[in-house]
């Protein structure tokens, strides 16, 4: 009976902890795409220069917390190699799940976080145009997993403002073009600002 009571007490204590929610947005500090080293190949990316989405955090005792984000951005590129022109566009949804530790302080609390992230690349449209004609691949989706770590400040005024630098290393390339000249970068850095209640 006592273990059941302790389990119920622990669950109630966890549920009583404050859950914060809000929005997190920012800018990528690295490019989504990387190109192969080829003097005859040139490509230009046109990613939206922002990421944005909802954020949720369960605040635990002793400065600990668990955070889940859903960050959205659109990416695209166009490249050429001789008479071949390739292009692609897609939507990226990134889902970081992070363990967080806040250092003791009153108004401004530094923090570190680390965890895993899943990137879902959806609505991918690719096309290749050359002297033989044009080919277009149908829309598809792809999920990649990676490791995340970051550091920032939790500034508590009326709301919580949390500027953060975040680094993600993806386990595999998130994208490979049809002619194998452009890949999704496996290393990603972002500056993010969270505003939570």
N, C-alpha and C positions, 0 to 999 in steps of 0.2 A: 504494500500500500504506500509506503514511504517513497519508493522510487517513482511511482505514478504521480504522487503529489509534487515531488521535485521537478518532474518533467512538465507538469501543467504550470507550475510556478515559473519555470524557465521560459516556457512559451509565452506566458502572459507578460513577463518582463521584456522579452524581445519585441512583442507587439506594442508594448507601451512606449518603446523608443520612438523619437520623432522621425517621421518620414518626410523628407523635403523633396520638392519637385520644382521644376522650372524649365528654363531653356538654356542651351549651351550652343554657342556659335563661335566662329573664328575663321582663320585663314590658314591654308596649307603653307608650310615653309619649304616644302620640297615638291617636285613635280610628280604627278600620278604616273606618267609614262617615262620610260628611258629608251633610247635608241641604240642600236648596235653601232660600233665604230666602223664607218664606211664613208670614204671621201665622196662617193657618188650619190649617197643617200642624204636627203634633207627632210626634216619634218618639223611641224609646228603644232604645239598643243594649244587648245583653247578651253582649259578647264574653267569652270566658274570659280572665281577666287574667294570662295567662302564655303564653309561647312556649317550646318545648322540642324538642330533637332532637340527633342525633349531630353531631360535628364532627371533621374530619380536617385535618391540616396537614403539608405537606412542608417541613421546615426546610432552607434553603439557606445557603451561606456568606455572610459579610458582613452578617448580621442580616436577610437576606431570607427570605421564606417564601411559600407558596401555601396558602390555606385554602379548604375546601369545607364548608358546613354544610347541614343539612336540618332546617328549623325548622317545627314544626307548631303550629297553633292552630285552635280552632273559633270561628266568629263567627255572630251572629244579631241581628236587630232586629225591632221592630214599630212601625208608625206609623199615623196616622189623618189623614184630610182629609175633614171633614164626615162623611158616612155611609160613606165608603170606608176600609177597614182593610187595610193591606198588611203582610206579614211575609216574612222570608227567613231561611234558615240555610244554612251551608256549612262546609266544611273547607278551610283554607288551608295549603299546603305551600310554603315559601319556600326557594329554593336559591341562596344567595350564593356566588359564586366570587371570591375576593379575593387581591390581591397585598398582602403585608404587609412592613413594615420595622420592626425593633426597634432602638431606640437603644442604644448600648453602655452596659452597667452589669452589676453582678454578680447581685444578688438580685431587684431590682425594675427591670424594663426597660420604659420607655414605648414604645408602638408606635402607628403609624398604618396604616390599610389602606384600600383602595379597589378597586372592581371592578364586576361586573355581578351582577344577581340575576334569577331567574325565580320568579314566584309562580303556583302552580297552584291555582286555586279549583275544588274538585270537590264533588260531592254537593250542588250548589246546588238548594234547594227554595224556590220562591216561591209565595205565594198572595195573592189580592186578593179581599176580600169587600165587596160593596156591595148596594144595594137590588135590583139585577138578579140577585143570586146570588153564588156563589163560583166562582172560577177558580183552578186550580192549574197551575203549569208543571212539566214533568217535570224530573228531575234532570239537570244538565248540568255541563260543566267548561269552564274558560277559563284561558289562560296569558297573563301579562303580563310584560314585561321592564322592568328599571329599573337605575338607577345607584346604587351604594352607596359610602359613605365612613364611616370611624369612627376612633376613637382610644381607647386604653385602656392598661392596665398588665399586664405579664406578671410575676407574682410566683411565683418558683420556690422552693418549700420542698421537700417530698418530691414533691409533685405540682405542676403548673402551674395557678395560679389567675389568670384573665384577666377582670377587670371591664372593660366597654367600653360606650361610648355610640355608637350606630350610627344613621345617617340614610340613608334610601332615598327617591329620587324615582322614581316609576313613570312610564313613558312614556305610559300611558293609564289610565283609570279601571279598576280591577279588578272593578267591579260596577256595574250600572245596574238599578234596580228597574223593574217593569212600568209604573208610572205616572210614571216619570222624576222622582221627588222625592228619592230617596236614591241616592247614588253611593259607590263605593269611593274613599277618600281617596288622592290621588296623592302626598302627602308623609307619610312615616312615620318615627318616631323610636322607638328601643328602648333599654332598659338590659339588657345581657346579661352573664352570668357563665359563663365556660368553665372546665371542670375537665378537664385532659388529663393523660395519662401520658407 
